[in-house]
């Protein structure tokens, strides 16, 4: 394990390196970001090295909303508040609670900067842990207030595609745990308007080629046989796979066809529905948490 202070965008952030016999993982306190997932056996790096010219406003973890609000606004208790896309955690320098050779934990607590835009008391933890060829990620949300807390949480991790420079973006596909039968959510002006018919037709994969021409592919976790999705090279067989628990939706996304990365994004939340009235207590996909309660969300990122 190694610690390194970085000066980025006018702030000082901490880098943490986790390492075992299989993986080297680089984390950063700024937004709880992952910067590297390298397979030490093959030398392949499965995580995309961020480039602001391709993706101007980076997100690794979404909280306390996922996606966009209509006009970036929501209503709670009769008052209107504003939040940027994917919330504010992405912009925060998280507190490093501990780190060792194989695990690290970061935290964010509500304060005078969060209360004017999100009027709830909370404590948010991101725990990272290596287990052989897998990185286990846990989001822990605690309601430290006296009333019900409303929130969403999700990941926006970016996996390098292709893993190897000799391959093409189009030679990759999303793989699933067995044949699927599920539609994808339909969006109209950034709002959920319905769901399509089955897009799998008995297949256990979706080709990346052409998938992002119409934006993201949003699936309901309850419609999948198992919450396990991979991104795999059809030529070499190299694969990153994400299994997840506690989330309601999963988003498959890249900014365009042929991008240098693609995403598997488990979300406990969703963008607004066309029928939403901006009241956060009735928002599509919103999670409610009783005072003093804690909820944990897990994903396991494994490479081969």
KEKOLVO-695953 format. One record per residue (C-alpha): residue number from 1; residue in three letters; x, z, y. Coordinates in nm, 3 decimals. Layout:
# KEKOLVO-695953
REC	k	r	x	z	y
REC	NUM	ALA	X	Z	Y
...
***
This chain:
# KEKOLVO-695953
REC	k	r	x	z	y
REC	1	UNK	0.000	0.000	0.000
REC	2	UNK	0.126	-0.086	0.346
REC	3	UNK	-0.005	-0.025	0.696
REC	4	UNK	0.063	-0.249	0.993
REC	5	UNK	-0.057	-0.231	1.352
REC	6	UNK	-0.159	-0.565	1.503
REC	7	UNK	-0.225	-0.657	1.866
REC	8	UNK	-0.513	-0.907	1.865
REC	9	UNK	-0.760	-1.012	2.134
REC	10	UNK	-0.663	-0.729	2.365
REC	11	UNK	-0.683	-0.452	2.105
REC	12	UNK	-0.464	-0.279	1.850
REC	13	UNK	-0.595	-0.308	1.495
REC	14	UNK	-0.469	-0.178	1.165
REC	15	UNK	-0.384	-0.392	0.865
REC	16	UNK	-0.400	-0.238	0.517
REC	17	UNK	-0.253	-0.401	0.205
REC	18	UNK	-0.391	-0.313	-0.140
REC	19	UNK	-0.199	-0.422	-0.446
REC	20	UNK	-0.199	-0.388	-0.824
REC	21	UNK	-0.060	-0.599	-1.107
REC	22	UNK	-0.327	-0.866	-1.056
REC	23	UNK	-0.420	-0.885	-0.688
REC	24	UNK	-0.284	-0.853	-0.338
REC	25	UNK	-0.558	-0.789	-0.080
REC	26	UNK	-0.512	-0.769	0.296
REC	27	UNK	-0.773	-0.582	0.503
REC	28	UNK	-0.807	-0.528	0.878
REC	29	UNK	-0.981	-0.247	1.066
REC	30	UNK	-1.131	-0.497	1.313
REC	31	UNK	-1.480	-0.549	1.168
REC	32	UNK	-1.368	-0.433	0.823
REC	33	UNK	-1.233	-0.783	0.768
REC	34	UNK	-1.077	-0.924	0.450
REC	35	UNK	-0.780	-1.148	0.535
REC	36	UNK	-0.639	-1.226	0.190
REC	37	UNK	-0.728	-1.212	-0.181
REC	38	UNK	-0.425	-1.345	-0.370
REC	39	UNK	-0.405	-1.379	-0.745
REC	40	UNK	-0.052	-1.259	-0.828
REC	41	UNK	-0.061	-1.428	-1.169
REC	42	UNK	-0.128	-1.778	-1.033
REC	43	UNK	-0.020	-1.742	-0.670
REC	44	UNK	-0.356	-1.879	-0.551
REC	45	UNK	-0.510	-1.729	-0.238
REC	46	UNK	-0.889	-1.731	-0.272
REC	47	UNK	-0.965	-1.620	0.083
REC	48	UNK	-0.973	-1.846	0.388
REC	49	UNK	-0.712	-1.787	0.659
REC	50	UNK	-0.927	-1.765	0.972
REC	51	UNK	-0.907	-2.039	1.236
REC	52	UNK	-1.113	-1.989	1.555
REC	53	UNK	-1.123	-2.365	1.620
REC	54	UNK	-1.329	-2.408	1.304
REC	55	UNK	-1.537	-2.090	1.327
REC	56	UNK	-1.536	-1.948	1.684
REC	57	UNK	-1.698	-1.607	1.624
REC	58	UNK	-1.590	-1.447	1.302
REC	59	UNK	-1.809	-1.217	1.094
REC	60	UNK	-1.709	-1.033	0.778
REC	61	UNK	-1.981	-0.767	0.759
REC	62	UNK	-2.330	-0.793	0.912
REC	63	UNK	-2.484	-0.472	1.051
REC	64	UNK	-2.739	-0.362	1.168
REC	65	UNK	-2.897	-0.708	1.136
REC	66	UNK	-2.823	-1.017	0.930
REC	67	UNK	-2.854	-1.356	1.093
REC	68	UNK	-3.020	-1.418	1.428
REC	69	UNK	-3.313	-1.246	1.593
REC	70	UNK	-3.562	-1.463	1.779
REC	71	UNK	-3.414	-1.487	2.131
REC	72	UNK	-3.166	-1.217	2.015
REC	73	UNK	-3.434	-0.951	2.071
REC	74	UNK	-3.636	-0.696	1.874
REC	75	UNK	-3.889	-0.429	1.963
REC	76	UNK	-3.884	-0.065	1.856
REC	77	UNK	-4.112	0.210	1.988
REC	78	UNK	-4.252	-0.025	2.249
REC	79	UNK	-3.909	-0.099	2.398
REC	80	UNK	-3.722	-0.429	2.377
REC	81	UNK	-3.357	-0.433	2.266
REC	82	UNK	-3.099	-0.711	2.232
REC	83	UNK	-2.854	-0.768	1.947
REC	84	UNK	-2.616	-1.059	1.888
REC	85	UNK	-2.621	-1.261	1.566
REC	86	UNK	-2.519	-1.049	1.264
REC	87	UNK	-2.513	-0.731	1.477
REC	88	UNK	-2.227	-0.544	1.640
REC	89	UNK	-2.012	-0.414	1.352
REC	90	UNK	-1.820	-0.744	1.355
REC	91	UNK	-1.691	-0.656	1.703
REC	92	UNK	-1.590	-0.295	1.631
REC	93	UNK	-1.253	-0.150	1.538
REC	94	UNK	-1.341	0.070	1.243
REC	95	UNK	-1.186	0.406	1.173
REC	96	UNK	-0.951	0.409	0.873
REC	97	UNK	-1.049	0.717	0.669
REC	98	UNK	-0.789	0.678	0.393
REC	99	UNK	-0.585	0.420	0.208
REC	100	UNK	-0.357	0.415	-0.094
REC	101	UNK	-0.211	0.143	-0.312
REC	102	UNK	-0.548	0.043	-0.462
REC	103	UNK	-0.826	0.159	-0.227
REC	104	UNK	-0.920	0.207	0.136
REC	105	UNK	-1.219	0.327	0.333
REC	106	UNK	-1.331	0.242	0.687
REC	107	UNK	-1.611	0.398	0.891
REC	108	UNK	-1.825	0.337	1.199
REC	109	UNK	-2.046	0.601	1.360
REC	110	UNK	-2.319	0.553	1.621
REC	111	UNK	-2.207	0.642	1.974
REC	112	UNK	-2.275	0.576	2.341
REC	113	UNK	-2.190	0.206	2.296
REC	114	UNK	-2.435	0.146	2.011
REC	115	UNK	-2.734	0.356	2.119
REC	116	UNK	-2.839	0.135	2.416
REC	117	UNK	-2.879	-0.167	2.184
REC	118	UNK	-2.960	0.009	1.855
REC	119	UNK	-3.134	0.348	1.906
REC	120	UNK	-3.057	0.501	1.567
REC	121	UNK	-2.800	0.758	1.454
REC	122	UNK	-2.596	0.639	1.158
REC	123	UNK	-2.270	0.651	0.970
REC	124	UNK	-2.149	0.331	0.804
REC	125	UNK	-1.872	0.318	0.542
REC	126	UNK	-1.692	0.023	0.385
REC	127	UNK	-1.503	0.121	0.070
REC	128	UNK	-1.262	-0.127	-0.092
REC	129	UNK	-1.114	-0.067	-0.439
REC	130	UNK	-0.903	-0.279	-0.674
REC	131	UNK	-0.988	-0.289	-1.045
REC	132	UNK	-0.762	-0.530	-1.238
REC	133	UNK	-0.854	-0.881	-1.113
REC	134	UNK	-1.151	-0.762	-0.903
REC	135	UNK	-1.206	-0.621	-0.555
REC	136	UNK	-1.499	-0.379	-0.548
REC	137	UNK	-1.670	-0.352	-0.209
REC	138	UNK	-1.925	-0.083	-0.128
REC	139	UNK	-2.127	-0.054	0.193
REC	140	UNK	-2.263	0.297	0.241
REC	141	UNK	-2.532	0.349	0.507
REC	142	UNK	-2.633	0.701	0.608
REC	143	UNK	-2.917	0.791	0.844
REC	144	UNK	-2.782	1.083	1.048
REC	145	UNK	-3.088	1.092	1.276
REC	146	UNK	-3.417	1.279	1.257
REC	147	UNK	-3.649	0.981	1.202
REC	148	UNK	-3.671	0.667	0.990
REC	149	UNK	-3.387	0.420	1.049
REC	150	UNK	-3.442	0.044	1.027
REC	151	UNK	-3.150	-0.187	0.949
REC	152	UNK	-3.007	-0.475	0.753
REC	153	UNK	-2.660	-0.512	0.600
REC	154	UNK	-2.475	-0.797	0.438
REC	155	UNK	-2.146	-0.977	0.393
REC	156	UNK	-2.014	-1.298	0.545
REC	157	UNK	-1.692	-1.336	0.344
REC	158	UNK	-1.527	-1.678	0.350
REC	159	UNK	-1.372	-1.810	0.029
REC	160	UNK	-1.108	-2.081	0.053
REC	161	UNK	-1.221	-2.423	-0.073
REC	162	UNK	-1.030	-2.585	-0.224
REC	163	UNK	-0.811	-2.311	-0.374
REC	164	UNK	-0.540	-2.569	-0.441
REC	165	UNK	-0.439	-2.834	-0.185
REC	166	UNK	-0.437	-3.107	-0.451
REC	167	UNK	-0.813	-3.074	-0.498
REC	168	UNK	-1.104	-3.183	-0.279
REC	169	UNK	-1.390	-2.978	-0.136
REC	170	UNK	-1.639	-3.200	-0.320
REC	171	UNK	-1.492	-3.113	-0.662
REC	172	UNK	-1.626	-2.757	-0.637
REC	173	UNK	-1.961	-2.611	-0.734
REC	174	UNK	-2.154	-2.287	-0.720
REC	175	UNK	-2.203	-2.142	-1.068
REC	176	UNK	-2.479	-1.906	-1.184
REC	177	UNK	-2.534	-1.675	-1.479
REC	178	UNK	-2.735	-1.915	-1.693
REC	179	UNK	-3.001	-2.175	-1.607
REC	180	UNK	-3.205	-2.085	-1.299
REC	181	UNK	-3.553	-2.159	-1.170
REC	182	UNK	-3.580	-2.074	-0.802
REC	183	UNK	-3.668	-2.226	-0.467
REC	184	UNK	-3.481	-2.174	-0.143
REC	185	UNK	-3.624	-2.035	0.179
REC	186	UNK	-3.726	-2.296	0.433
REC	187	UNK	-3.621	-2.253	0.797
REC	188	UNK	-3.792	-2.391	1.106
REC	189	UNK	-3.619	-2.334	1.441
REC	190	UNK	-3.410	-2.060	1.279
REC	191	UNK	-3.713	-1.875	1.136
REC	192	UNK	-3.831	-1.850	0.776
REC	193	UNK	-4.138	-2.068	0.735
REC	194	UNK	-4.180	-2.079	0.356
REC	195	UNK	-4.006	-2.150	0.028
REC	196	UNK	-3.939	-2.478	-0.153
REC	197	UNK	-4.011	-2.573	-0.510
REC	198	UNK	-3.743	-2.512	-0.773
REC	199	UNK	-3.404	-2.657	-0.668
REC	200	UNK	-3.219	-2.596	-0.998
REC	201	UNK	-3.426	-2.794	-1.251
REC	202	UNK	-3.277	-2.599	-1.542
REC	203	UNK	-2.916	-2.614	-1.421
REC	204	UNK	-2.675	-2.321	-1.398
REC	205	UNK	-2.489	-2.466	-1.099
REC	206	UNK	-2.531	-2.626	-0.756
REC	207	UNK	-2.288	-2.892	-0.640
REC	208	UNK	-2.119	-2.816	-0.309
REC	209	UNK	-2.116	-3.186	-0.222
REC	210	UNK	-2.397	-3.247	0.026
REC	211	UNK	-2.529	-2.892	-0.001
REC	212	UNK	-2.468	-2.798	0.363
REC	213	UNK	-2.606	-3.110	0.527
REC	214	UNK	-2.935	-2.926	0.588
REC	215	UNK	-2.779	-2.587	0.665
REC	216	UNK	-2.763	-2.286	0.439
REC	217	UNK	-2.924	-2.233	0.098
REC	218	UNK	-3.106	-1.899	0.096
REC	219	UNK	-3.220	-1.752	-0.236
REC	220	UNK	-3.420	-1.441	-0.318
REC	221	UNK	-3.227	-1.217	-0.555
REC	222	UNK	-3.542	-1.134	-0.752
REC	223	UNK	-3.573	-1.505	-0.838
REC	224	UNK	-3.230	-1.517	-1.007
REC	225	UNK	-3.170	-1.420	-1.370
REC	226	UNK	-2.864	-1.220	-1.265
REC	227	UNK	-2.706	-1.144	-0.929
REC	228	UNK	-2.378	-1.318	-1.009
REC	229	UNK	-2.257	-1.637	-0.839
REC	230	UNK	-1.921	-1.813	-0.846
REC	231	UNK	-1.736	-2.087	-0.662
REC	232	UNK	-1.542	-2.290	-0.918
REC	233	UNK	-1.310	-2.589	-0.930
REC	234	UNK	-1.437	-2.850	-1.175
REC	235	UNK	-1.083	-2.979	-1.230
REC	236	UNK	-0.867	-2.667	-1.270
REC	237	UNK	-1.139	-2.415	-1.363
REC	238	UNK	-1.010	-2.167	-1.101
REC	239	UNK	-1.294	-1.947	-0.986
REC	240	UNK	-1.397	-1.669	-0.751
REC	241	UNK	-1.711	-1.487	-0.863
REC	242	UNK	-1.928	-1.237	-0.676
REC	243	UNK	-2.167	-0.999	-0.848
REC	244	UNK	-2.384	-0.783	-0.627
REC	245	UNK	-2.635	-0.498	-0.639
REC	246	UNK	-2.884	-0.360	-0.386
REC	247	UNK	-2.932	-0.680	-0.186
REC	248	UNK	-3.257	-0.875	-0.142
REC	249	UNK	-3.120	-1.223	-0.061
REC	250	UNK	-2.806	-1.429	-0.108
REC	251	UNK	-2.694	-1.710	0.122
REC	252	UNK	-2.473	-2.004	0.024
REC	253	UNK	-2.318	-2.150	0.338
REC	254	UNK	-2.035	-2.345	0.496
REC	255	UNK	-2.030	-2.474	0.855
REC	256	UNK	-2.028	-2.836	0.735
REC	257	UNK	-1.966	-3.047	0.427
REC	258	UNK	-1.592	-3.057	0.366
REC	259	UNK	-1.519	-2.727	0.548
REC	260	UNK	-1.206	-2.535	0.439
REC	261	UNK	-1.423	-2.250	0.312
REC	262	UNK	-1.760	-2.169	0.158
REC	263	UNK	-1.957	-1.845	0.145
REC	264	UNK	-2.149	-1.629	-0.100
REC	265	UNK	-2.333	-1.382	0.124
REC	266	UNK	-2.543	-1.103	-0.029
REC	267	UNK	-2.782	-0.968	0.237
REC	268	UNK	-3.019	-0.673	0.245
REC	269	UNK	-3.208	-0.843	0.524
REC	270	UNK	-3.306	-1.183	0.658
REC	271	UNK	-3.359	-1.380	0.978
REC	272	UNK	-3.702	-1.348	1.138
REC	273	UNK	-4.006	-1.507	0.978
REC	274	UNK	-4.232	-1.729	1.187
REC	275	UNK	-4.502	-1.463	1.145
REC	276	UNK	-4.283	-1.174	1.272
REC	277	UNK	-4.383	-1.019	1.606
REC	278	UNK	-4.030	-0.887	1.687
REC	279	UNK	-4.128	-0.532	1.582
REC	280	UNK	-3.823	-0.428	1.378
REC	281	UNK	-4.031	-0.198	1.159
REC	282	UNK	-4.215	-0.503	1.019
REC	283	UNK	-3.931	-0.757	1.025
REC	284	UNK	-3.874	-0.975	0.719
REC	285	UNK	-3.617	-0.812	0.489
REC	286	UNK	-3.573	-0.500	0.700
REC	287	UNK	-3.468	-0.181	0.519
REC	288	UNK	-3.610	0.161	0.609
REC	289	UNK	-3.408	0.475	0.541
REC	290	UNK	-3.541	0.830	0.569
REC	291	UNK	-3.365	1.090	0.783
REC	292	UNK	-3.059	1.230	0.605
REC	293	UNK	-3.074	0.967	0.329
REC	294	UNK	-2.788	0.744	0.211
REC	295	UNK	-2.797	0.401	0.047
REC	296	UNK	-2.512	0.211	-0.119
REC	297	UNK	-2.470	-0.165	-0.166
REC	298	UNK	-2.206	-0.303	-0.403
REC	299	UNK	-2.040	-0.635	-0.463
REC	300	UNK	-1.755	-0.713	-0.701
REC	301	UNK	-1.531	-1.007	-0.611
REC	302	UNK	-1.331	-1.123	-0.913
REC	303	UNK	-1.087	-1.414	-0.943
REC	304	UNK	-0.963	-1.622	-1.234
***
